[in-house]
Amino acid sequence: MEKIIKNKAKILVVDDTPASLKLLTDIMKSEGYDVRSAISGELALNAAASNPPDLILLDIRMPEMDGFEVCSRLKSTPATEDVPVIFVTAASETGEKVHGFELGAVDYVTKPYQRDELLSRVRAHLELHQLRHHLSEMVDEQTAQLVESEKKLKKNLLDSVAVLAAIVEMRDPYTAGHQRRVAEIAVAIANIMQLTQMQIEGIHLAGVVHDIGKIQVPAEILVKPGSLSDLEYMLIKAHSQNGYDLLKTVDYPWPIAQIVLQHHERLDGSGYPQGLKGDEILLEARIITVADVVESMTSHRPYRPSLGLDAALEEIERNRGVLYDPLVVDACSRLFRENGYKLA
Ligand SMILES: [Fe+2]
C-alpha cells in the first residue's frame, strides 16, 4: 500500500517564501508524489477546490491570508474538509500548535525540519487518511446493502400480508377489497393527523389484515343475506380475537395483533371483545375503526345495499367523542368533505 500511496498521492505545498516553497516541493517530488505548489493562501484554496489533493503542507505565516485562515476555509468546504493538513512553520510556540489542531490540522512540522521526519509524517498521514477513507467506503457499502435487504424484507412482508388478506376475501366476495380500502382510508386519516411514517406503515399493514380472523367464520355466515341469529353474530364477533390469535406470534415492528384485536372497540366501552374505553384503545385501532365504519356503510353488503357516504359521515360525526375518537372523526370528515377523497 505504501508504494501505491507514494506514487499516486497528490500533495499541495503552500508557502509564501519562494525558497521554502521550492525546497518542500523538491523533497516531495523526489519521493515520487504528484506535487503542486501555491505561493499564497488564495492560490492554495483555488488549487485545492479545483482538484482536491490527498494532503496539504501549509505554511502558517503568510501575508493577506495566513495558514490558519486557509485551514479553516478548507475545513468548511465539503470537497476539502477531509484533506489532511500538516502545518509547516518556523514558529514553535505551543499556542500556535494548539490553534492549528483546533482548526483541524493533523500534524505540525517545525522549520528547520529533518527531511526524513517530514517524509515519514507525510507518509503516515497519507496512509491513515487512505485507511479512513477505505473504512468509510466499506461502511457506506454495508449500509446500502442493509437498506436494500430491509426494503426487500418489507416488500416480502407486505406481499405475504396481501396474500393473507386475499384468502379471507376470497371466501367473502361481498367484502372483497374491504380491507385494502379500509387501510387506504386509515392511512389518509393518519396523514391528516400527522402521525409518524412508522405509525402510518403499521396502520396500513393492520388495515390490510384487520378482518383476517374471519377466516375462522363459516363462509355461509359471511355471505348470508338477511339477519343473523345470536349464535351466528357471536361467531362473527369472534373474528377480532381470532385475528389477534393468528397474528400475535409474528414479531412485527408494530402492534399489528393488538390493533386487529381492538378494531371493534368503541370509545365509550360499548365495543368488543374487551369493552376498552378511550385511551385504553390504541390510536391506530381508533383510526381503523372509523375507516372501517365509513368503508362498510358505503359498500354493498349481502343484507343491504350501500348506505352512501353522507350517511356514513353523519354516523361518525353524530357519535364523535361517544363511539369514535373526536380527532379521528375530524380528520376523516376533513378527508371526505374538504379534501374530496374518493373511495377506490
Ligand atoms: Fe372487523
Boltz pocket constraint, residues with backbone or C-beta under 6 A from the ligand:
constraints:
  - pocket:
      binder: B
      contacts: [[A, 210], [A, 211], [A, 239], [A, 263], [A, 264]]
      max_distance: 6.0
